[in-house]
């Protein structure tokens, strides 16, 4: 069934528009409108598009384990495509006004896998020639002692992914507990920050920049620091709320 573009554009509520990060607002969301129209015209469901976005991440992850720079660049492009499709499935669900009880779970599961795939892909890309050295920008200083630790960037990526997923799971579990108790939550500044730095934000951009400038180790360290501190902050915030009650 075909839906007019006007209906698709009108489907985005103001609160969702405000929560979109910069990359989503100016790149991903505009590209998602024609994509939404196209998939709706083909008869796709939102969950089918979510599955397609997950496939993009899976293929991108596979590409990042190859020794070909061209395929690593293709992996970055596929992660951008994921971002477009991540907006598209939501547009479609709101346009057709059909809520699936498993839709939220499918979307969340796809997002978790996407974060894993992108960070793992960055770590795998450090195996390309010249990509695994921890060089101090502008000083051209190679911190060889760190760079030569076996599997160091895989470990950094693993810790970053673990911290990110645990932070999200802790937050979601606490949110569900409060909703069950009748306590409504309002999104804080953390939500917008997460959108800005995440997979539909600057993460694919930094992946591309890391590849181009051969600074992927610094990108991995950055996300390890962000998600590590984010997990600690989330744990402290939840523990503080529980102690008050």
Secondary structure, 3 states (H helix, E strand, C coil): CCCCHHHHHCCCCHHHHHHCCHHHHHHHHHHHHHHHHHHHHHCCCHHHHHHHHHHHHHHHHHHHCCCCHHHHHHHHHHHHHHHHHHHHHHHHHHHHCCCCCCHHHHHHHHHHHHHHHHHHHHHHHCCCCCCCCCEECCCCEECHHHHCCCCHHHHHHHHHHHHHHHHHHHHHHHHHHHHHCCCCCCCCHHHHHHHHHCCCCCHHHHHHHHHHHCCHHHHHHHHHHHHHHHHHHHHHHHHHHHHHC
